[in-house]
Amino acid sequence: MRRRLISALVALAVLAALGWGAGAFALRQGADAALRSLRDQGRGNAGAVTLAGFPGAFSLQLDTPRLHQGLLAWQADWLRLSFPSYAPWRLRLDLSQAQTLRIGLRQYLLVSENMHAALMLRPGATLALESAAVVSGPLHASLDGGGPAMAADQLALTLAAAGGGGDYRLDASLAGFSLPVLLQAPYGLAERGELLSARLVLGLSAPLDRHAQATAPRLLSVGVEAASLRWGEAQLAAEGAVRADANGRAEGQITLSTPDWHAVVALALALRLVQPPYGAALSAELAPLASADGTLTIELGFRGGMAWLGPVLLGAAPYLQ
C-alpha cells in the first residue's frame, strides 16, 4: 500500500512538472511572439525574458520593457506578469519602482511603491472581464531635469462587472495628493489635497471580453453614484447621471454641492481650469444662487449639445463616444 501511494505521488509530481513545462513553453512562445510583433511595428521592445514560479505559479519577467506610440512613450526597469498555474484567469502585473513616461516633448520620472495591477477574467469561451484593479502606495512624478509634477500617498482604481451585459462599476480614489506643476500660488490654497474619490457605473455597448479588441465597446452612459473632492477649504460633492445623445455628446445632469463655493472657484482658478476674467463673471452669476453662509447646490446640465452650470453656459458638452 505504501509503495503504491509513493508511486502515485511520483506520477502526480511528474505530470505536474510536465504540465508546468508545457505551460511555460507556451507562455514563453507567446511572449516572444508579442515582442517580435512590437519590434516589427516599431512600437516597443524588452530585454531579457525569464520564467519562474514552478510548480504552483507562472511568473514571466521582462527586463527594461519599452512601449511607444506617437507622442507617448513608457519604460520601466522591469515588469512581472504572474498567475497561479491552477487559475490562469487570475493575473497580476507588478511594475518596477522607477519608470519613465514621455508625453509629447515632456518626460516624467515616476517613482512608486508596490504599484501593481490585478485582473480577473471569467472562465469560459469569451474570457469576460470580472474585475480589474490598479493600486499604488506613495508615488511621485517629476519632470526630467525639472521640479516635482505630482505626488500622492495612495492611488486605487477598481473596475468590476455589475450584473450582465456591459455595465461596470468603477471605484477610484487618490489620497494625499499634490499637483505643483499646475497649482498657482496667489490663491492661498493648501498645497495638498486630502482626497479625490468617485463611484461610477459605466454603461458600455458590449461587455469587455476577448472580442473587445475587434469591436471596441462604446460608452453609452455614466452614472455618478457618489464623487467628492476635499482640498483644504474647497469641498465638492457630486451625483447624477449622463448618457450619450445621438451625436455622442453627454446629455443629462449632475448635482454639485459645496459648503464654500468661493473656495471651489479659487481652486478652479489655481488649477487653471478657469481663467481669471471668466472666474469673476462666474462668481457674479453664482453669488445670488448661494446661501448666506456660502453653501451652494447647483446642477451641471448637458442638453442640446451644450453644457450649463445652473444658468451659466459653459460651452459645448463633452463627447462620451
ROGU-911930 format. One record per atom (N, C-alpha, C): z, y, x. Coordinates in steps of 0.05 Angstrom, whole numbers, padded with zeros to 5 digits, always signed. Layout:
BEGIN
ZYX;...
//
This chain:
BEGIN
+00000-00024+00017;+00000+00000+00000;+00000+00025+00017;+00017+00024+00037;+00019+00047+00055;-00008+00052+00070;-00020+00030+00078;-00046+00032+00093;-00067+00043+00075;-00067+00035+00049;-00087+00046+00030;-00083+00076+00026;-00058+00084+00024;-00052+00112+00020;-00061+00129+00044;-00056+00119+00068;-00065+00133+00092;-00096+00134+00092;-00109+00112+00086;-00138+00112+00085;-00149+00132+00065;-00136+00133+00041;-00145+00152+00021;-00142+00181+00031;-00119+00187+00044;-00114+00214+00054;-00135+00221+00075;-00141+00202+00093;-00161+00207+00114;-00188+00213+00101;-00195+00197+00081;-00220+00201+00067;-00222+00228+00054;-00200+00236+00041;-00199+00262+00029;-00202+00285+00049;-00188+00281+00072;-00190+00301+00093;-00218+00304+00104;-00231+00281+00108;-00259+00281+00117;-00278+00295+00097;-00274+00288+00072;-00291+00300+00051;-00286+00330+00050;-00260+00339+00052;-00254+00367+00052;-00266+00382+00076;-00265+00369+00099;-00277+00381+00123;-00307+00383+00120;-00320+00362+00109;-00349+00363+00105;-00356+00385+00084;-00340+00387+00063;-00345+00407+00043;-00343+00435+00054;-00321+00439+00070;-00317+00466+00082;-00340+00472+00101;-00349+00452+00117;-00370+00456+00136;-00396+00463+00122;-00402+00449+00099;-00427+00455+00084;-00425+00483+00073;-00402+00491+00062;-00399+00518+00051;-00401+00539+00072;-00389+00534+00096;-00390+00553+00118;-00419+00556+00127;-00434+00534+00129;-00462+00536+00137;-00478+00553+00118;-00474+00548+00091;-00489+00563+00071;-00481+00593+00072;-00455+00598+00076;-00446+00626+00077;-00458+00640+00102;-00458+00626+00124;-00469+00638+00149;-00499+00643+00146;-00513+00624+00134;-00542+00628+00129;-00547+00652+00111;-00531+00655+00090;-00534+00677+00072;-00528+00704+00086;-00507+00705+00102;-00501+00729+00117;-00523+00737+00136;-00534+00717+00150;-00556+00722+00169;-00580+00733+00154;-00586+00721+00131;-00610+00730+00116;-00606+00758+00105;-00582+00765+00096;-00577+00792+00086;-00579+00812+00109;-00568+00806+00132;-00571+00824+00155;-00600+00828+00164;-00614+00806+00164;-00642+00807+00172;-00658+00825+00152;-00652+00822+00126;-00665+00839+00106;-00658+00869+00110;-00633+00875+00116;-00625+00902+00121;-00639+00913+00146;-00641+00897+00167;-00654+00906+00192;-00684+00912+00186;-00697+00893+00172;-00725+00896+00166;-00731+00921+00149;-00712+00928+00131;-00715+00952+00115;-00706+00977+00128;-00694+00974+00152;-00683+00997+00166;-00659+01010+00152;-00643+00993+00138;-00620+01004+00123;-00593+00995+00133;-00592+00980+00155;-00566+00972+00166;-00568+00950+00186;-00544+00943+00197;-00543+00922+00217;-00513+00916+00221;-00507+00896+00238;-00480+00890+00246;-00481+00875+00272;-00457+00874+00285;-00455+00859+00310;-00449+00830+00305;-00428+00820+00318;-00421+00792+00317;-00413+00784+00288;-00420+00759+00281;-00412+00748+00255;-00395+00723+00261;-00371+00723+00250;-00353+00700+00255;-00343+00689+00228;-00338+00662+00228;-00327+00649+00205;-00301+00636+00212;-00281+00637+00193;-00255+00625+00197;-00244+00617+00170;-00219+00607+00170;-00206+00601+00145;-00202+00572+00138;-00213+00554+00154;-00211+00526+00149;-00182+00517+00146;-00174+00501+00126;-00191+00488+00107;-00190+00500+00079;-00171+00519+00074;-00166+00528+00047;-00182+00553+00039;-00196+00565+00057;-00210+00590+00050;-00234+00594+00069;-00251+00613+00061;-00273+00622+00077;-00268+00651+00084;-00271+00658+00109;-00267+00686+00118;-00290+00693+00137;-00307+00711+00127;-00331+00719+00142;-00326+00747+00152;-00327+00751+00178;-00322+00778+00190;-00347+00788+00204;-00354+00813+00198;-00376+00826+00212;-00365+00848+00229;-00372+00848+00255;-00364+00870+00273;-00384+00893+00271;-00374+00917+00273;-00390+00942+00273;-00411+00941+00251;-00404+00937+00226;-00425+00938+00205;-00434+00967+00201;-00460+00970+00196;-00472+00997+00192;-00491+00996+00168;-00489+01016+00151;-00507+01020+00129;-00517+01048+00128;-00542+01052+00122;-00553+01080+00119;-00576+01080+00100;-00576+01100+00083;-00597+01104+00063;-00601+01134+00058;-00623+01144+00066;-00628+01173+00062;-00608+01190+00077;-00594+01207+00062;-00574+01225+00073;-00547+01213+00077;-00544+01188+00069;-00518+01175+00071;-00518+01153+00093;-00495+01152+00108;-00492+01131+00128;-00463+01124+00130;-00457+01099+00135;-00429+01089+00137;-00427+01069+00159;-00404+01069+00173;-00400+01050+00194;-00370+01044+00196;-00363+01019+00203;-00335+01012+00207;-00333+00995+00232;-00308+00992+00242;-00304+00974+00265;-00309+00945+00257;-00300+00938+00233;-00305+00911+00222;-00301+00911+00192;-00312+00890+00180;-00305+00884+00152;-00302+00854+00149;-00285+00846+00131;-00280+00817+00127;-00281+00810+00098;-00299+00791+00092;-00301+00780+00065;-00288+00753+00064;-00270+00749+00045;-00256+00723+00044;-00252+00714+00015;-00250+00688+00011;-00244+00677-00016;-00234+00649-00012;-00218+00639-00031;-00208+00611-00030;-00231+00592-00032;-00230+00570-00018;-00251+00550-00020;-00252+00537-00047;-00229+00537-00062;-00228+00525-00088;-00235+00544-00110;-00238+00570-00104;-00244+00590-00124;-00263+00612-00112;-00288+00606-00107;-00306+00625-00094;-00313+00649-00111;-00303+00650-00135;-00307+00673-00152;-00286+00694-00149;-00266+00689-00132;-00244+00708-00126;-00248+00719-00098;-00261+00742-00096;-00268+00753-00070;-00250+00776-00062;-00247+00779-00036;-00232+00802-00025;-00247+00813-00001;-00248+00839+00000;-00262+00853+00023;-00242+00871+00036;-00236+00866+00062;-00218+00883+00078;-00235+00900+00097;-00226+00925+00101;-00241+00943+00119;-00223+00952+00142;-00235+00958+00164;-00220+00967+00188;-00207+00993+00182;-00187+00999+00198;-00172+01024+00194;-00189+01049+00198;-00207+01048+00217;-00224+01071+00224;-00253+01066+00213;-00264+01087+00200;-00291+01085+00190;-00304+01113+00194;-00330+01114+00193;-00344+01140+00193;-00363+01141+00170;-00366+01164+00158;-00383+01169+00135;-00399+01194+00140;-00426+01192+00139;-00443+01216+00142;-00456+01222+00115;-00452+01248+00106;-00465+01258+00082;-00482+01282+00090;-00508+01278+00090;-00525+01300+00100;-00521+01304+00130;-00515+01329+00137;-00510+01336+00165;-00481+01334+00172;-00464+01328+00153;-00435+01327+00159;-00426+01298+00163;-00410+01294+00183;-00399+01268+00189;-00368+01269+00187;-00357+01250+00172;-00328+01249+00168;-00317+01224+00182;-00293+01228+00193;-00278+01206+00205;-00256+01198+00185;-00256+01173+00177;-00237+01163+00157;-00217+01144+00170;-00192+01149+00165;-00171+01131+00175;-00154+01123+00151;-00150+01097+00147;-00135+01088+00123;-00118+01064+00131;-00098+01059+00115;-00081+01036+00119;-00085+01016+00096;-00092+00992+00104;-00095+00969+00085;-00115+00976+00063;-00138+00987+00070;-00158+00991+00050;-00173+00965+00045;-00174+00957+00019;-00188+00933+00012;-00198+00934-00016;-00216+00916-00022;-00227+00913-00049;-00224+00884-00058;-00219+00880-00083;-00217+00854-00095;-00236+00851-00118;-00250+00829-00120;-00270+00824-00141;-00265+00797-00153;-00263+00796-00179;-00260+00770-00193;-00283+00767-00213;-00298+00746-00210;-00321+00740-00228;-00313+00719-00247;-00327+00718-00270;-00322+00697-00290;-00339+00673-00283;-00327+00650-00278;-00343+00626-00271;-00363+00620-00293;-00387+00615-00285;-00408+00609-00305;-00435+00616-00293;-00456+00613-00309;-00483+00617-00300;-00489+00646-00293;-00476+00665-00308;-00483+00694-00304;-00464+00707-00284;-00441+00695-00278;-00422+00707-00259;-00415+00736-00267;-00407+00739-00292;-00400+00765-00303;-00375+00776-00289;-00373+00802-00286;-00350+00815-00274;-00326+00813-00292;-00304+00802-00281;-00279+00801-00296;-00262+00826-00288;-00260+00831-00262;-00245+00855-00253;-00253+00862-00225;-00250+00887-00217;-00255+00897-00190;-00235+00918-00184;-00225+00919-00160;-00205+00939-00152;-00210+00948-00124;-00204+00974-00119;-00204+00985-00092;-00177+00999-00088;-00163+00991-00067;-00136+01001-00062;-00134+01010-00033;-00120+01032-00028;-00115+01041-00001;-00088+01054+00001;-00074+01049+00023;-00050+01063+00029;-00057+01091+00039;-00039+01103+00055;-00045+01130+00065;-00072+01132+00078;-00088+01152+00070;-00115+01155+00082;-00119+01184+00089;-00137+01188+00109;-00141+01215+00119;-00171+01217+00127;-00183+01239+00120;-00211+01244+00127;-00212+01271+00141;-00227+01272+00163;-00231+01297+00177;-00260+01300+00185;-00269+01324+00188;-00296+01330+00197;-00298+01323+00227;-00319+01310+00234;-00323+01303+00262;-00325+01328+00278;-00306+01332+00296;-00305+01357+00312;-00293+01380+00298;-00282+01376+00273;-00271+01398+00258;-00243+01391+00248;-00234+01405+00228;-00207+01402+00217;-00206+01381+00195;-00183+01378+00182;-00180+01358+00161;-00196+01365+00136;-00207+01344+00123;-00223+01348+00099;-00207+01340+00074;-00193+01318+00076;-00176+01309+00054;-00156+01289+00063;-00135+01285+00048;-00115+01265+00054;-00102+01256+00028;-00091+01232+00027;-00077+01222+00003;-00057+01201+00012;-00036+01199-00004;-00016+01178+00002;-00025+01151-00009;-00040+01151-00031;-00048+01126-00043;-00072+01130-00061;-00090+01111-00060;-00114+01110-00077;-00115+01083-00091;-00120+01083-00117;-00122+01058-00132;-00143+01061-00154;-00163+01043-00154;-00184+01042-00174;-00186+01014-00185;-00186+01010-00211;-00188+00984-00223;-00208+00985-00246;-00227+00967-00246;-00247+00964-00267;-00244+00936-00278;-00239+00933-00305;-00235+00907-00317;-00250+00905-00343;-00261+00881-00348;-00275+00876-00373;-00256+00880-00396;-00265+00893-00417;-00249+00898-00441;-00263+00885-00465;-00256+00859-00469;-00270+00844-00490;-00297+00835-00482;-00314+00829-00501;-00341+00821-00495;-00360+00844-00492;-00385+00838-00486;-00406+00858-00484;-00403+00875-00459;-00410+00901-00461;-00410+00918-00438;-00387+00938-00437;-00364+00932-00449;-00342+00950-00448;-00323+00944-00424;-00315+00965-00410;-00298+00962-00386;-00277+00983-00386;-00253+00976-00377;-00231+00995-00375;-00229+01003-00345;-00228+01029-00340;-00226+01040-00313;-00200+01055-00311;-00183+01046-00292;-00158+01060-00286;-00160+01071-00258;-00155+01096-00254;-00157+01109-00228;-00133+01127-00223;-00124+01127-00198;-00102+01145-00191;-00104+01153-00162;-00098+01178-00157;-00097+01189-00130;-00071+01204-00127;-00053+01195-00109;-00026+01207-00108;-00022+01221-00081;-00007+01243-00082;+00000+01257-00058;-00025+01266-00041;-00043+01281-00054;-00068+01287-00041;-00071+01317-00035;-00088+01322-00015;-00095+01350-00008;-00124+01351-00002;-00136+01375-00007;-00165+01380-00002;-00168+01406+00013;-00160+01407+00038;-00162+01432+00053;-00190+01442+00057;-00210+01423+00057;-00237+01431+00061;-00248+01448+00037;-00234+01445+00014;-00243+01460-00010;-00224+01483-00017;-00198+01478-00013;-00178+01497-00023;-00179+01524-00009;-00180+01545-00025;-00180+01572-00014;-00151+01583-00017;-00143+01598+00004;-00115+01606+00006;-00105+01628-00014;-00121+01647-00021;-00109+01670-00034;-00097+01666-00062;-00097+01642-00072;-00088+01639-00100;-00059+01629-00102;-00045+01626-00079;-00017+01620-00080;-00010+01592-00091;-00027+01572-00087;-00022+01546-00098;-00010+01528-00077;+00003+01506-00086;+00013+01486-00067;-00010+01473-00052;-00005+01466-00027;-00026+01454-00011;-00032+01425-00020;-00013+01412-00032;-00017+01384-00040;-00014+01381-00070;-00031+01363-00081;-00028+01355-00109;-00011+01331-00112;+00005+01329-00133;+00022+01306-00137;+00007+01281-00147;-00010+01285-00168;-00022+01261-00180;-00047+01269-00195;-00068+01253-00192;-00092+01255-00209;-00096+01227-00220;-00095+01223-00246;-00098+01197-00257;-00115+01197-00282;-00127+01174-00289;-00144+01172-00312;-00145+01143-00322;-00145+01140-00348;-00151+01114-00360;-00174+01117-00379;-00196+01105-00373;-00221+01108-00387;-00231+01082-00398;-00247+01083-00419;-00261+01060-00429;-00291+01067-00428;-00306+01051-00412;-00334+01056-00408;-00350+01036-00425;-00369+01047-00440;-00387+01030-00455;-00414+01029-00442;-00422+01005-00433;-00447+01001-00420;-00467+00987-00438;-00492+00990-00433;-00513+00977-00449;-00515+00947-00445;-00503+00937-00423;-00503+00908-00417;-00480+00902-00399;-00470+00878-00399;-00448+00871-00381;-00457+00872-00352;-00437+00874-00334;-00442+00874-00305;-00441+00844-00296;-00464+00834-00291;-00466+00806-00282;-00489+00803-00262;-00497+00779-00256;-00517+00775-00235;-00545+00786-00243;-00549+00793-00269;-00574+00805-00278;-00574+00835-00276;-00551+00847-00269;-00548+00876-00270;-00566+00890-00249;-00572+00877-00226;-00588+00889-00206;-00617+00893-00215;-00627+00873-00231;-00654+00875-00240;-00657+00895-00263;-00638+00895-00281;-00638+00914-00304;-00611+00928-00305;-00610+00950-00290;-00584+00965-00287;-00574+00974-00315;-00549+00966-00322;-00538+00975-00347;-00535+01006-00348;-00540+01017-00372;-00537+01046-00376;-00510+01053-00388;-00499+01076-00380;-00474+01086-00391;-00479+01098-00418;-00466+01086-00439;-00470+01096-00466;-00448+01114-00476;-00423+01109-00467;-00401+01125-00476;-00378+01124-00456;-00361+01144-00458;-00336+01146-00442;-00313+01154-00461;-00294+01137-00463;-00270+01143-00478;-00247+01150-00459;-00236+01174-00462;-00214+01183-00445;-00188+01177-00460;-00175+01155-00454;-00150+01148-00468;-00128+01166-00458;-00128+01172-00432;-00108+01190-00420;-00117+01198-00393;-00115+01223-00387;-00121+01233-00360;-00103+01257-00354;-00094+01259-00330;-00075+01281-00324;-00078+01289-00295;-00071+01314-00290;-00070+01326-00264;-00044+01341-00261;-00030+01336-00238;-00006+01351-00231;-00010+01362-00203;-00012+01388-00201;-00016+01401-00175;+00001+01427-00175;+00025+01424-00165;+00043+01447-00166;+00048+01457-00194;+00043+01483-00199;+00047+01494-00225;+00024+01487-00244;+00002+01477-00233;-00021+01470-00250;-00018+01442-00261;-00016+01439-00287;-00015+01413-00300;-00034+01413-00323;-00049+01391-00325;-00070+01389-00345;-00072+01360-00355;-00074+01357-00382;-00077+01330-00394;-00102+01330-00411;-00115+01307-00414;-00140+01305-00429;-00141+01279-00444;-00154+01280-00467;-00160+01255-00482;-00184+01262-00501;-00199+01241-00507;-00222+01245-00525;-00244+01225-00519;-00268+01231-00527;-00290+01212-00523;-00316+01227-00524;-00335+01217-00507;-00362+01228-00508;-00382+01204-00507;-00406+01209-00516;-00427+01188-00516;-00453+01201-00508;-00472+01185-00501;-00498+01195-00492;-00515+01201-00517;-00526+01225-00518;-00544+01231-00541;-00572+01220-00535;-00591+01227-00552;-00618+01216-00549;-00631+01223-00523;-00622+01245-00510;-00633+01254-00485;-00616+01245-00461;-00595+01231-00466;-00577+01221-00445;-00555+01240-00437;-00553+01263-00451;-00532+01282-00445;-00507+01276-00461;-00484+01285-00450;-00458+01280-00463;-00457+01294-00490;-00445+01280-00510;-00441+01291-00536;-00413+01281-00546;-00397+01299-00556;-00370+01292-00565;-00351+01314-00556;-00325+01307-00555;-00306+01327-00547;-00281+01314-00534;-00269+01330-00516;-00245+01322-00502;-00224+01344-00506;-00201+01336-00514;-00179+01356-00518;-00164+01360-00491;-00162+01385-00483;-00148+01392-00459;-00122+01407-00466;-00101+01401-00453;-00075+01415-00458;-00061+01420-00432;-00048+01443-00430;-00033+01451-00406;-00010+01469-00414;+00013+01467-00400;+00035+01485-00405;+00032+01512-00392;+00012+01515-00374;+00009+01540-00360;-00021+01543-00353;-00036+01556-00371;-00065+01558-00368;-00072+01576-00344;-00055+01596-00338;-00060+01613-00316;-00062+01597-00289;-00043+01578-00286;-00043+01562-00262;-00067+01544-00260;-00077+01534-00283;-00101+01517-00283;-00126+01534-00275;-00128+01558-00285;-00151+01575-00278;-00149+01582-00248;-00125+01587-00238;-00121+01593-00210;-00130+01570-00192;-00123+01545-00201;-00132+01522-00186;-00162+01519-00186;-00174+01523-00209;-00204+01522-00211;-00217+01542-00192;-00205+01566-00190;-00215+01586-00172;-00211+01577-00143;-00187+01567-00137;-00181+01559-00110;-00199+01536-00100;-00207+01518-00119;-00224+01496-00112;-00254+01503-00114;-00260+01528-00120;-00287+01538-00122;-00302+01525-00145;-00288+01515-00165;-00301+01505-00189;-00310+01528-00206;-00297+01551-00203;-00304+01575-00219;-00305+01598-00199;-00326+01614-00201;-00328+01638-00184;-00311+01661-00196;-00300+01678-00178;-00281+01699-00188;-00291+01716-00211;-00316+01726-00211;-00325+01742-00234;-00324+01726-00260;-00332+01701-00259;-00332+01685-00284;-00304+01677-00291;-00286+01674-00271;-00258+01667-00276;-00245+01689-00292;-00251+01714-00285;-00239+01737-00300;-00248+01737-00329;-00274+01732-00333;-00285+01731-00361;-00273+01708-00376;-00270+01685-00363;-00259+01661-00376;-00230+01666-00384;-00215+01679-00366;-00187+01686-00373;-00185+01704-00397;-00203+01723-00399;-00202+01741-00422;-00208+01726-00448;-00225+01706-00447;-00231+01690-00471;-00208+01671-00478;-00194+01661-00458;-00173+01641-00463;-00147+01654-00472;-00142+01678-00463;-00116+01691-00468;-00109+01691-00498;-00127+01699-00516;-00119+01701-00544;-00114+01673-00557;-00123+01652-00544;-00120+01625-00555;-00095+01611-00546;-00081+01623-00526;-00057+01611-00515;-00032+01621-00529;-00010+01605-00526;+00016+01614-00536;+00028+01635-00517;+00048+01648-00526;+00061+01669-00510;+00072+01658-00484;+00080+01632-00484;+00092+01621-00460;+00071+01609-00442;+00045+01612-00448;+00024+01602-00431;+00013+01575-00438;+00025+01562-00459;+00015+01536-00468;-00012+01539-00481;-00030+01521-00475;-00057+01522-00486;-00068+01494-00492;-00078+01490-00516;-00093+01466-00523;-00120+01475-00533;-00141+01463-00521;-00168+01472-00526;-00188+01449-00525;-00210+01451-00539;-00230+01430-00539;-00252+01435-00519;-00257+01415-00503;-00281+01416-00486;-00302+01400-00501;-00321+01414-00513;-00341+01402-00530;-00368+01401-00519;-00383+01380-00526;-00410+01376-00518;-00427+01371-00543;-00445+01389-00548;-00462+01387-00572;-00489+01401-00567;-00510+01389-00578;-00536+01402-00575;-00545+01405-00546;-00535+01389-00528;-00543+01391-00500;-00528+01412-00485;-00508+01425-00497;-00493+01446-00484;-00464+01438-00483;-00449+01451-00464;-00420+01447-00461;-00405+01472-00468;-00383+01469-00483;-00367+01491-00492;-00338+01486-00486;-00323+01506-00477;-00295+01506-00474;-00283+01524-00496;-00275+01512-00518;-00268+01529-00541;-00293+01545-00549;-00290+01572-00551;-00313+01588-00558;-00331+01596-00535;-00324+01587-00510;-00337+01596-00486;-00360+01577-00479;-00384+01586-00477;-00407+01570-00469;-00406+01566-00439;-00405+01541-00430;-00403+01535-00401;-00431+01530-00389;-00450+01521-00405;-00477+01515-00394;-00486+01489-00406;-00505+01476-00392;-00516+01451-00401;-00496+01428-00399;-00496+01411-00419;-00478+01387-00418;-00488+01368-00396;-00469+01354-00384;-00477+01336-00362;-00491+01311-00374;-00507+01299-00357;-00521+01274-00365;-00502+01250-00361;-00501+01233-00380;-00486+01207-00377;-00505+01186-00366;-00531+01189-00371;-00550+01169-00362;-00570+01181-00343;
//
